[in-house]
Every structure is written in C-alpha cells, then in structure tokens.
Amino acid sequence: MRERVTEVEPDGAMADAIPARPLVSIVIPTYKRASLLRNAIRSALAQEKAGEWFDVEIIVVDDCSPDDTALVVAEFPQVQYIRLAKNSGASGARNAGIRRARGKYVALLDDDDEFLTHKLMIQVPILEAHPEIGVVYGQSVVTGGEVPLLLWPEWGPSGQVFEEFVTRTDDFLHPPTWLVRRDLFERAGFFDETKAGMEHYDMALRIAALTPWMFLSGGPVARGRYSQQGLWYSTIADGTNEQQLPAIVEKALKKLPDTAEANRVRRKARAAVCASIAHQRWWSGGGLKPTHDHLLRSLREAPWLLEEPAVIEWLNRVSGALAAASPHPVAAVRMFWREIARELSGKTWALGFRMRRLLGDLLIATAVSLRGGSPRMAKVVALSALLYDPSRWVRRGRFAQACRLALLPPDIRETEQAVSKSAR
C-alpha cells in the first residue's frame, strides 16, 4: 500500500534557508530618443539567466521628452515608466529611477546604449559571492561615427581604486558596464544634478572612496554608441567638461588626510587634470593651438607640472606637431621651448641647465615623432639635441639614445624605446 504524500508549506525556518533570487533594477533615463530607446529596453529584457539566477525590474525615466517615448515604452508592459514634470538632465532622471528602484543591485543603461545578453549573468554572481565588492564594471564595444569598432577601455583597476580613478588621464568609465549595490547611492549621495557630462566620474569617485571595485577584462558587457551629437562629445567640444573636471577632482581630494602620501596623490591628480584637458582639447576641442595655449597657461599657474610625466608627454606631443608643421623643425621646437621659459620666468625651473635639459628632451621626442614621415629631418633634430643639451654627452644613456636616432635607420622597437626614455 502506497503512503499518501501530503504537501505542506515550509515553515519560517525552512523558508529562510531557501535563498531568494536577488533583484536587479535596470534604470534607463531617456530624452528625445524614442527610436533608440526600443533597442535599449530589448537588451535589458534579453538578459540570460533572468528569472533563474536573478530577477529584473526595468525602470524607464522620461526626462519630459516631446517625442513618442511614452508610446515606445507602452510596447513593453513589464517596464515601469516615470515621466518627469520638467526636464532635469541625465542626473535628475537617473536619480528618479534609483529612488524608485527596489533591487539589491542597480544597473545603469543610457537610452542610446545596449546591454549584451550576458552582462548580468556574469556580474550578479560576482557581487553575490563577494560582499566586500561594491561595484563590478568592465568593457564596452563602441561603434558609430568615425569609430567602426572599439573595445573600451583596454584595462581598469580593481580593489581600492580611488587613487587610480582620480589620477587617470583618460575617460575609462562607462556607466552601462557598472553593476552597483543600491545602498551605495544612499551612502555616497545621488548623482549631482548640477553636473552635465562628468556626473558619472563624480559619482565614481564618491563610491570609490567607500568601497572596492572589480574590473572584468574578459570582453565587453555593453555596447556604446559614439556620436558627435551625443552628450559625451558635445560637453567636451563646448568646454563643459573642462570647467567641471577640476572642481570634481578638487572636491574628491578634500577627503584625503593631510599626509605626505595624500599630498603625493593630490599632486598626481592635478597633473592628470592638466593632461586630461590637453587630451580633450587635442582630440575634440580644436587641436594644436588650444592644447598649446592650455599647457602654457597651466605651467604659468603651476610650474611644478613640468616635472610630471603626464604633462611632459603632452609637451612632447605639441613639440612634435609644431615641428612637423614647420619647414624648420628645430627652430619650431626652440620657439616652443622659449615660450615655456617665458612662462617660468623668475621660477626655479628657469635655471639654465634644467631648461637646457628640457630643450634636449623636447628635441629627442620630436625626432622620435618625425622618424616615420621624415627620417632625414629626424636625424637633424636628434643631432640638435646633442648641440643644445651638452649634458647628453656625459649622460651615457641619453647620448646613446640621440646617436641611435641620428645615425640608425628607423626601427619600430628602437622608436618605442626612445619614446619611453624621452618621457623620463
């Protein structure tokens, strides 16, 4: 005779033993991009292992769009929709979505970007297994405009990342790759609604001061879209980023103690700001002249920047560009060097032998940059480094470097070595 089996509800103790699936809140701020928003929502709904390893809620925050955004969201009945009464910017829309979020984790998705289907399947288990980690982030594949296909960034730091974040000179943080514990927004404060274009960096620094991050380098977890009409490019081109970056970094540096180590970080971070603005001006804000003017003004205000590798790299680049555009490259480099000397007039750096060494370094860096297009002129510039910087004759490594550039045919490996040494 078979025993009768009776199904019973588990008691409280048993229910507690059954792990609940974590809820991930995907927040999508949007403004006037109804046609792109549809793909963003679809990518959020297409997450592998959703409903098995984790649950998902999707919150679209309409920043008072004048287009068909509401109709697009209505195609997806499982998506929550918030329409703001007035346009509040990306930060205001993100904050509204985060405040509505019920999830243990928050994933940020811009309306013109997409998640790859494996993003949450990879990231959620990491945060579940490592409660000491506050944020997982990673790489995007970027397309659009003049960018056919780019894996960005190539690398990012993990662990206690505040110093790395505040001293990096490149833009390597893409919010759609982040997965963040929701309580961190309560602890760090929500997005600064006075910021436009750099609000994600400000938020990253505040969260990095509280918790370790983990970078995943095994491949992209999101797809980004590059456009000159996008917020990222436009805020660089109109100078918004340049105005906001120093203030964001200085606010973050105030949290550091008054110690020698903290002062080292402050110095490195301020040099990184100078180099970052040079980078933005070079690639998106007008090219050579704006970059040249920015560097000279920065040296006038902070002569110690001339000892920082991040700034020296940009001085070398400007020197090479001026030489390449001139029929007399040595004279062009010397003129740039004199401009630097004038900015440092009366400062310690203006002392003779140090300025001679700077001229030699600028000439060597210029010779390196000219080798590919004009090997003969590169040799002339390298020999000039020996003429104008006599200290190279007694510094064995630098003398050999100048001789190689002046006498040997172009070679990629030697060029790379010369670039490395010229920055020291």
C-alpha positions in Angstrom: 0.0 0.0 0.0 1.4 3.3 -1.1 1.8 6.0 1.5 -0.2 9.2 0.9 2.1 12.2 0.5 0.8 15.5 1.8 2.3 18.7 0.5 2.9 21.3 3.2 4.1 24.9 3.2 7.6 25.2 4.5 7.8 26.8 8.0 9.6 30.0 8.6 13.0 28.4 9.3 12.8 26.4 6.0 11.7 29.4 4.0 14.7 31.4 5.3 17.0 28.6 4.2 15.8 28.9 0.6 17.9 31.7 -1.0 15.8 34.4 -2.7 16.9 35.5 -6.2 18.5 39.0 -6.0 16.5 41.7 -7.8 18.4 43.9 -10.3 16.9 47.3 -11.1 17.8 48.5 -14.6 17.4 52.3 -14.8 17.1 53.8 -18.2 17.0 57.7 -18.4 15.8 58.9 -21.8 15.2 62.2 -23.6 14.1 62.5 -27.2 15.5 59.2 -28.4 12.4 57.1 -28.8 13.8 55.2 -31.8 17.0 54.2 -29.9 15.2 53.5 -26.6 13.4 50.5 -28.0 16.7 48.7 -28.5 17.9 49.6 -25.1 14.8 48.1 -23.5 15.0 45.0 -25.6 18.6 44.5 -24.5 17.6 44.8 -20.8 14.8 42.2 -21.3 17.1 39.8 -23.1 19.4 39.1 -20.1 20.4 35.5 -19.9 19.5 33.6 -16.7 17.0 36.3 -15.7 14.3 34.6 -13.7 16.7 31.8 -12.8 19.7 33.3 -11.1 18.2 36.8 -10.5 15.1 38.8 -11.2 14.9 42.1 -13.1 12.8 45.2 -13.0 13.2 47.8 -15.7 12.5 51.5 -15.0 12.4 54.0 -17.8 12.6 57.6 -16.7 11.3 60.0 -19.4 13.0 63.4 -18.9 10.0 65.3 -20.3 10.6 64.2 -23.9 8.5 65.8 -26.7 8.5 62.7 -28.9 6.9 59.3 -28.8 8.8 57.9 -25.9 5.6 57.0 -23.9 4.3 55.0 -26.9 7.6 53.1 -27.2 7.5 52.2 -23.5 3.9 51.1 -23.8 5.0 48.3 -26.2 6.7 46.7 -23.1 4.0 46.2 -20.4 6.5 44.8 -18.0 8.5 48.0 -18.0 7.9 50.7 -15.3 7.5 54.2 -16.8 8.2 57.5 -15.0 7.7 60.8 -16.8 9.3 63.8 -15.1 7.2 67.1 -15.0 10.2 69.1 -16.3 13.5 68.4 -18.0 16.0 67.6 -15.2 19.0 66.3 -17.2 20.6 62.9 -17.1 21.5 63.1 -13.4 17.9 64.1 -12.4 16.4 61.3 -14.5 18.9 58.7 -13.1 18.2 59.8 -9.5 14.4 59.4 -10.1 14.9 55.9 -11.3 17.3 54.9 -8.5 14.8 56.2 -5.9 12.1 54.1 -7.4 14.3 51.0 -7.6 13.6 48.1 -5.3 16.6 46.0 -6.3 19.6 44.9 -4.3 21.6 46.0 -7.3 21.3 48.8 -9.8 22.4 48.7 -13.4 22.5 52.0 -15.4 21.7 51.9 -19.1 21.7 55.0 -21.3 19.0 55.2 -23.9 21.4 55.0 -26.9 23.4 52.1 -25.5 22.6 48.4 -25.0 23.5 45.6 -22.6 25.0 42.5 -24.1 22.9 39.5 -23.2 25.5 38.0 -20.7 26.1 41.2 -18.7 24.1 40.4 -15.6 24.7 36.7 -15.9 28.4 37.4 -15.3 28.2 40.3 -12.9 25.4 39.3 -10.4 27.1 36.1 -9.2 30.3 38.1 -8.6 28.6 40.6 -6.3 26.7 37.7 -4.6 29.9 35.8 -3.9 31.9 38.9 -2.9 30.1 41.1 -0.4 33.2 43.1 0.1 33.0 44.4 -3.6 30.7 47.3 -4.1 30.8 47.7 -7.9 31.6 45.4 -10.9 32.5 47.2 -14.1 34.1 46.4 -17.4 34.4 46.9 -21.1 32.1 48.1 -23.9 32.3 47.7 -27.6 31.8 51.2 -29.1 30.6 51.9 -32.6 29.3 54.8 -34.6 30.7 57.9 -36.4 34.4 57.5 -37.1 34.7 54.6 -34.7 34.0 51.4 -36.6 34.7 49.1 -33.7 36.5 49.8 -30.4 36.9 47.8 -27.2 36.9 50.4 -24.4 38.7 50.6 -22.1 41.5 48.1 -22.5 42.1 47.9 -18.8 40.8 49.2 -15.5 41.9 48.9 -11.9 40.4 46.7 -9.2 40.3 46.9 -5.4 40.7 50.2 -3.6 40.6 52.2 -6.8 40.2 55.8 -5.5 43.8 56.9 -6.3 43.7 55.2 -9.7 40.4 56.9 -10.6 41.4 60.3 -9.5 44.8 60.2 -11.3 43.8 58.7 -14.6 44.2 60.9 -17.7 41.7 59.1 -19.9 38.0 58.5 -19.8 37.6 54.9 -19.0 34.3 54.7 -17.1 31.2 53.7 -19.0 28.2 53.5 -16.6 26.3 50.8 -18.7 29.1 48.4 -17.7 28.6 49.1 -14.0 26.6 46.9 -11.6 26.3 48.8 -8.2 24.9 47.8 -4.8 21.9 50.1 -4.4 22.8 51.1 -0.8 25.9 52.8 -2.1 23.9 55.5 -3.7 22.4 56.2 -0.3 25.8 56.3 1.3 27.7 58.3 -1.4 24.8 60.5 -2.3 22.9 60.5 -5.6 24.1 62.0 -8.9 24.9 65.7 -8.8 22.2 67.3 -10.8 24.3 70.4 -11.4 26.8 68.4 -13.4 26.4 67.6 -17.2 28.8 65.3 -18.9 31.0 64.5 -16.0 28.4 63.4 -13.5 29.4 59.7 -13.8 33.0 60.5 -12.9 31.9 62.5 -9.9 29.8 59.6 -8.8 32.5 57.0 -9.4 35.0 59.0 -7.2 32.5 59.2 -4.4 31.7 55.5 -4.5 35.4 54.6 -4.9 36.1 56.4 -1.6 33.7 53.9 0.1 34.2 50.5 -1.4 36.4 48.3 -3.6 35.6 47.9 -7.3 36.2 44.9 -9.6 37.1 45.3 -13.3 36.2 42.5 -15.7 38.5 42.3 -18.7 37.3 39.2 -20.4 35.3 41.0 -23.1 32.5 43.6 -23.4 29.3 43.6 -21.4 27.7 46.5 -23.1 27.5 48.3 -26.5 28.1 52.0 -26.7 27.3 54.4 -29.4 29.7 57.2 -30.4 28.2 60.3 -31.9 29.2 64.0 -32.2 25.7 64.9 -31.3 25.9 62.8 -28.1 26.3 64.3 -24.6 29.9 63.0 -24.1 31.3 64.7 -27.2 29.2 67.9 -27.0 30.3 68.6 -23.4 33.9 68.3 -24.4 33.5 70.4 -27.5 31.7 73.2 -25.7 34.1 73.3 -22.8 31.7 72.0 -20.1 33.9 69.1 -19.2 37.0 71.3 -18.9 35.2 73.6 -16.5 33.8 70.8 -14.4 36.7 68.4 -14.2 39.0 70.5 -11.9 36.1 71.1 -9.4 35.1 67.4 -9.3 38.7 66.3 -8.6 39.3 69.0 -6.0 36.1 68.0 -4.2 37.3 64.4 -4.1 40.8 65.4 -2.9 39.4 67.2 0.1 38.5 63.8 1.5 42.2 62.9 1.8 44.1 63.4 5.1 46.9 65.9 5.5 49.8 63.5 5.0 52.8 63.2 2.7 51.3 60.3 0.8 48.0 62.2 0.4 49.9 65.2 -0.9 51.6 62.9 -3.5 48.2 61.8 -4.7 46.9 65.4 -4.8 49.9 66.4 -7.0 49.5 63.5 -9.3 45.7 64.1 -9.6 46.2 67.8 -10.5 48.7 66.8 -13.1 46.2 64.3 -14.5 43.6 67.1 -14.8 46.0 69.2 -16.8 46.8 66.2 -19.1 43.1 65.3 -19.4 42.1 68.8 -20.6 45.0 68.7 -23.0 43.7 65.4 -24.3 40.2 66.8 -24.7 41.4 69.9 -26.5 43.6 67.9 -28.8 41.0 65.4 -30.0 37.7 67.2 -29.7 38.2 70.8 -28.9 40.2 72.4 -31.7 43.6 70.6 -31.9 47.1 72.0 -31.6 46.6 75.7 -30.7 44.1 75.2 -27.9 46.2 72.4 -26.4 49.4 74.6 -26.7 47.7 77.5 -25.0 46.3 75.4 -22.2 49.7 73.9 -21.4 51.5 77.2 -21.3 48.8 78.7 -19.1 48.9 75.7 -16.8 52.7 76.0 -16.4 52.4 79.7 -15.6 50.0 78.9 -12.8 51.8 75.7 -11.6 55.4 75.4 -12.7 55.8 72.1 -10.8 53.7 70.5 -13.6 56.9 70.5 -15.7 58.2 67.6 -13.6 55.1 65.4 -14.1 55.3 62.7 -16.7 51.6 63.1 -17.7 52.2 66.8 -18.6 55.6 66.1 -20.2 54.0 63.7 -22.5 51.7 66.4 -23.9 54.6 68.9 -24.1 56.4 66.4 -26.3 53.3 65.9 -28.4 52.8 69.6 -29.0 56.5 70.0 -29.8 56.4 67.2 -32.4 53.3 68.7 -34.0 54.8 72.2 -34.2 57.9 70.7 -35.8 56.0 68.6 -38.3 54.1 71.7 -39.4 57.2 73.8 -39.9 59.9 73.8 -42.6 62.4 74.4 -39.8 61.5 71.9 -37.1 64.5 72.7 -34.8 63.6 76.3 -34.8 59.9 75.5 -34.1 60.9 73.4 -31.1 63.2 76.1 -29.8 60.5 78.7 -30.1 58.1 76.5 -28.1 60.8 76.0 -25.5 61.3 79.8 -25.3 57.6 80.2 -24.7 57.8 77.7 -21.8 60.8 79.6 -20.4 58.9 82.9 -20.5 56.0 81.3 -18.6 58.6 80.1 -16.0 60.4 83.4 -15.8 61.7 84.0 -12.3 60.8 80.5 -11.2 63.3 77.8 -10.1 62.6 75.9 -13.3 64.0 78.7 -15.4 67.6 78.0 -14.2 69.9 77.3 -17.1 70.9 73.6 -17.0 67.4 72.4 -16.3 65.9 74.3 -19.2 68.7 73.0 -21.4 67.8 69.5 -20.4 64.2 70.3 -21.2 65.1 71.5 -24.7 67.1 68.3 -25.3 64.2 66.2 -24.2 61.8 68.1 -26.5 64.1 67.7 -29.4 64.5 64.0 -28.8 60.8 63.4 -28.5 60.3 65.4 -31.7 62.9 63.3 -33.5 61.0 60.2 -32.5 57.7 61.6 -33.8 59.4 62.6 -37.2 61.1 59.3 -37.9 58.1 57.7 -39.6 57.4 60.5 -42.1 60.8 62.3 -42.4 63.8 60.1 -41.3 66.3 62.6 -42.6 64.8 65.5 -40.6 64.6 63.3 -37.5 68.3 62.8 -37.7 68.9 66.6 -37.9 66.7 67.2 -34.9 68.4 64.4 -32.9 71.8 65.9 -33.6 70.5 69.3 -32.5 69.6 67.7 -29.1 73.3 67.0 -28.6 74.2 70.5 -29.6 71.7 72.4 -27.4 71.9 70.0 -24.5 75.6 69.3 -23.8 74.7 67.3 -20.7 73.8 64.5 -23.0 77.4 64.0 -23.8 78.1 62.9 -20.2 74.8 61.1 -19.7 75.6 57.7 -21.3 72.0 56.5 -21.9 70.8 59.8 -23.3 73.9 60.2 -25.5 73.4 56.7 -26.9 69.7 57.5 -27.5 70.4 60.6 -29.5 73.1 58.8 -31.5 70.7 56.0 -32.4 68.1 58.4 -33.6 70.7 60.4 -35.6 72.6 57.5 -37.2 70.4 54.4 -37.5 67.6 53.7 -39.9 64.0 53.8 -38.5 63.1 50.7 -36.4 59.9 50.3 -34.5 61.4 48.7 -31.4 64.1 51.5 -31.1 61.4 54.1 -31.6 59.3 52.7 -28.8 62.4 52.6 -26.5 63.3 56.2 -27.4 59.7 57.4 -26.6 59.9 55.6 -23.2 63.3 57.2 -22.3 62.4 60.6 -23.5 59.5 60.8 -21.1 61.7 60.0 -18.1 
